[in-house]
Amino acid sequence: MERIYVDHAATSPMHPKVFDKMIEVMGAEFGNPSSIHHFGRRARHIIDEARAELAKSIGAEANEIIFTSGGTEADNHAVFGVAELYGELGKHIITTQMEHHAVLHACQQLENLGFEVTYLPVDKEGRVQAADVEKALRDDTILVTIMYGNNEVGTIQPIKEIGQILAEHPAIFHTDAVQAYGLEKINVKESGIDLLSVSAHKINGPKGIGFLYASKDVKLSPRLFGGEQERKRRAGTENVPSIAGFLEAVRISQQEMESKGKEYRGFKSAFLKKLTENQIEFSQNGSLDYSLPHVLNLSFPGTNVEAMLVNLDLAGIAASSGSACTAGSIDPSHVLVAMFGQGDERLQNSIRFSFGLFNTLEQVEKAAEETSKIVKRLSK
């Protein structure tokens, strides 16, 4: 049985070129980047090259990139790093109800430490209104953290509009771009972004590596203490092979961004067309106009998540009910709750299909065909 992976928003397979680059670096470049001898300098060169190209991919400067262990650390570093250094100026933070848990749980922890957090609502497409951000701003607001594109329903937020609003306010603007980076063109300067989080494993890079963009105008307290790596912002010997693999993944994703976006939108259309041809009742969760190209979240009336996922897996289809970070949880998706409210049936019957490397049109159509059979069986 052919197994079809349509859960790329959870994690993506490593690109073969990334794998080859990491093996090459593992075998040849074992030096500590902090050492001044030949071996250390070679390792340092790899890091410097990666830092420069990653910065360029978002319109930043090389010294504004901090390597992290992934998106969660980058989000935590942004939220706690700002709170710790700017807490004397104010204790108010603005975010949305549908952020990734790496942001939401960080904000909840800050509430325990005396901070006040405003959790803005979103509309039924999962989009926050820039006007609501403006209304929520106060003199003591020190941080606004709103994700670029949602990992469960794919909705893209009005980041540039929010950035323009915050240009007139001293609050620092952070965005979790983990799901959007590599598929959306991002320029931190043009969008007024001060802090931005990225993770390599979403763009066919290795797990365990990511970066936090931190504008040179923003002070940020470190979360790890030890050596003077990352300009004293993140202690610990750098993961050179993963950084090399990350760079390779970024090069590929930047080169193929436009073509991949077009391909994935085509996959979405083909999937929906097949469901319609099979007379399947469904509704799409998320925005039609403002959406990441690879994420498709669908509600199937008369079904339930658990049965759908089990039957899809038995049919060789790997999909998801939403965020991989809450897999196994019996609680409904906080993203869908934010969009539709508690008690809505879509909380119990929504499945996320997300496309990526190695998927073909034939696979996508087959996945839709199998999904159609399962929905018909379960909804009887």
N, C-alpha and C positions, 0 to 999 in steps of 0.2 A: 504493500500500500504506500502510495506517495504521501508524504507528510508535507503539508503546506503551512508555512510560518507567516502569519499575518498579525503579528504582535510586536512590530518593530518599534512602537512607541514605548514599550516596556524595556527592551534592549535590542540591539542590532548585532548581527553577525559581523565579525571582523573581516574587513576587506583583505583579500589575499596579499596585496601589496603592503598592507599594514603589518600583517603577520611576518612577511619576509623581512621587512625593515627592522622589526623588533628582534628577530632571531639574529640578524646581522649585527645589531648593536650589542645584544647580550653576549655574543661571542667575541667581539673585538674591543668594545669600549667599557672596561670594568672600572676605570679610574674614578676616584671621588672628585666631583666637580669643584670642590673647595681646595683641592691640592694644587700647588703651583707647578708641579713637575709636568712632564710631557703627557702622561696618562690623564692627569687631572684636567689639563688644558684641552685635550681632545674631547673629554666629556662636557666640559664647560662650553665648548664651541657648539655642540649639539643643542644644548639648552638655549644658548643665546640666539641661535638661528631660529629655533622654534618660537621663542618668545617674540622675536621681531615679526615673523610671518603671521602668528596668531593675532598679534596686535593689529597688523595691517588689515586682516580680514574683517575687523569691526571699526576701522578708522581710528584706532588708538595708537599710542606710543608704546614702545617696547617696555619701558620701565613702569607701565601701568598694568602689566600682566603679572598676576600671582598664581603660580601653579598650586593646585590643591589635589585632594584625593578624589574629587568628583563634585557633582552638583550640590549634594547635601552640605558638604563642608564649605563650599563657596557661598551658599545661601546663609549658613550659620555665621560664617565670618563676616558677611555683609551686615546682617541684622544685629548681632551682638557687638561687632566691632564699632558700629556707629553708636549704638546705645551706650556703650561704655565711655566713649570719648566725647559724645555730645549730650550726654544725660544732664549735665549741669545747665544746658541751655533750654532744655525742655524734656518732658516725659511722654510726649504724644506721638504715636505712630499710626499711619494709615495703611491698610492693606485691603484685600477683598476676601469674600467668603469662600472663594474657590481656588485659593493658592495651593501650591504643593505643600505637603505636610512639613517639608524641610523649612518652610517659611512660617506656616501656621503654628506649628508646635514651638518654634523659636519665639514667636510673638506671645504665645500663651505663657511661656516661661518668663518672659519679660514682665508680663502682667503680675506674676507672682513676686517680682522684684520691685513693684511699685510703678510700673509704666502703664499708661492708658492706651489701649489699641482700639481704633475704629475699624470695624470689618464692614466694608462697603458691600451693598447688595449688587447683584448682576441681573440683567434681563433674562428672558426665556431663551435667548441665544447664547447666554453665558458671557455677555459683554458688559463691562462696567462703563458708566457714563463719565466722561471727562468732567462734566459740570458737577457731578457728585464729589469728585476728588477736590475740585475747587471749593465747594461748599464746606467740605470737611476740614479744610486747612485752618489751622489756628496759629497764633503767635508762638506757641510752644511745640509745634509739630517739627520733629527733627528728621523723620524718615518716612518716605512713601515707598512701599515695596509692592509692585504689581507685575505679575508674570507676563511675558511677551506673548506666548501662545500656550493654550492649555493642553496638558498631556492626556486628558480623558476625552474631551469633545472637540479639541482642535481650534477653539475660538481664539482669534488674534485680538489683542486689546489695543485701544487707541493710544499707543505708547508715545507717538510724536506729539499728539495733542496734550497729553499729560505733561510731557517734557516742556512744552511751551508755557503751560500754566506755572510750572515749578521754576521756570527761569526768573519769575518775579518773586520767588519765595526762597528763603534760605534752606528749606528742607532738602535733604539728600534723596535722590531718586535711584532706587535699585529695581532691577528687573531680572527675574529668573528666565533666562533664554534657553534653558536646557533643551526644550522640545523644538524650539524654532531655529536655533543656530544650525547653519548648514543647509537650510531649506528656504530661509528668508534673508533678504539682504538687510544687514544691520549696520548702521553707522552711529556710534554712540555720541559723537559730537553733534551731528545733525538732529538727533532725537533728544538731546539734553539728558542723556543717561549718565549717572555718576558711578554706578556699580552694576555689573552684569555677570551672571553666573552661567557657566557652560560645562558640559560633561562629555567626554570623548566617546563613551559607549553608545550614545544615541546616534553617532554619525559614522558607525562602522569602525570605531577605534577601540582601544582596550578599555576594560573596566578599571576603576581605581585611579583615574587621572582626569583632571578637569582644570579649569582656571577661573579666577575671579578677576574681572577688569575693575580696577579701582582708579578713578581719575586722580591725577597728581594734585588736584585741588582739594581732595577729600582726605581727612585724617582717618586712620583705621587702626584700632588696637589689635595686636596679634592674638590668636587663639591658642597657638602652640609656642612654647618657650624652649630655648636651647641654643643652637648655633645661630649664625647670622645670615642664614640662607634667605633668599627672596627679599633682600634688603631689610632684614630683621622682621619681616612681616609674617613669615611662616617657617619656623625652624624645622630642621630635619633634612637629611641627605636626599637630594632630588632623585626621583625615579627616572633615570635617564632612558632606559629602553622604552618605557611607556610614553615619555615625552616625545621620543623619536617617532613612535607609532602614532601618537596624537597628531603630530605635524603632518605625517603622511595622509592620515584620514582627512585633515583639514584641507590639504592641497587638492585631494580628489573631490571632496564635497564642494569646494569653491568653484572648481572647474566644471562640475556637472550639475550645479544648482538649478540652472534654468531648465535643462533637459529632464532632470529627475522630477522637478516640480510638475512639468507638463505630463510626464509619464504617470505619476501618481494620481494626478487629477483625472487622467484617462482611466486608471484602475477604478477610481471611485465611481465614475460614470458607468463603466461596464458592470460593476457589482450591482448598482442600483437598477440598471436596465434589466439585468437577469432576474432580480427579485420581482420587478414589475411584470415581466413576461410570464413569470410563474404565478402571478396574481397573489403575491404575498402582501399582507397588510403590515405596513411599517411606517415609522416616522423618523426623521433625522434629528438627532440632538446636536445642537450647536448652530453656528452661523453658516449660512450659505454664501454670504458675500465676504466675510472676514474669517477665513479658515485656513489652517495649515493644510498643505496639499495631501499629506499622507494619512491623516486621521479621519476615520469614519465611524461615528457612534450612532447606533440604530436601536430603536425601541420596537419590540415585536409583541403586540397585544396577545394575551392568551398564553404566554410562555413565562418561564421564570429563569433567572440567571443561572442557577446551579444546574438545572436540567439541560439548558442550552450548552453550557460550557462542557459538560460531561459528554453530551452527544456529539458536539463538534470535535472534541478530542478523539472520540471513538471513530469518527469519520476521517481522522487525520488532519483536522483543521485546528491550528493553534491560534486562538483569539483570546480576548480578555474581557473582564467586566469593567475595566477602568484602570486605575493606578495600580501598577505592579507592587508598589510599596505597601498596599493594603490587601494583597492577595491572601485569601483564606479568611478574611474578616467577614462576619455576618452583618456588619453595619452597612447601610446603604451608602452609596457614593456621596461624599459631602459636596462634590461638584454638582451632581444632579439635584441634591436637596437645595442648594443655593439657587439653581435655575428654576425648579418647579415646586419647591416646598415639600414639607413632610407629607407622606401619605399618597403622593402621586404614583400611579401604577408604573410609570417609567423608571422609578427607582428599583423595581423588581424585575424588569424585563429588557434591560438595555445591555447591548454588547458592543465592545469596541473592536473594530478591525483596523489595523494600521499596516501600511505597505512600505516596502523597502528593498534593499539589495537582494538579488537573486529571484525576486518575484517576477513572474511573467503574466501576460494577459490571460494565457490559458489557465494558469493556476488560479488567478483571481476569479475567472468565470466558473471554474470548478468549485471553488470555495463558496461562491454565491449559490450554485446549484445545490450543493450539499446543505447549505444553510436553509434553502427553500424547502427541501425535503424534511428537515428537522422541525422547522416551524409548523409545517402542515401537520406533522405527526403529533407534536406537542400541544398544538392549539385546538385539536379536535375535542 
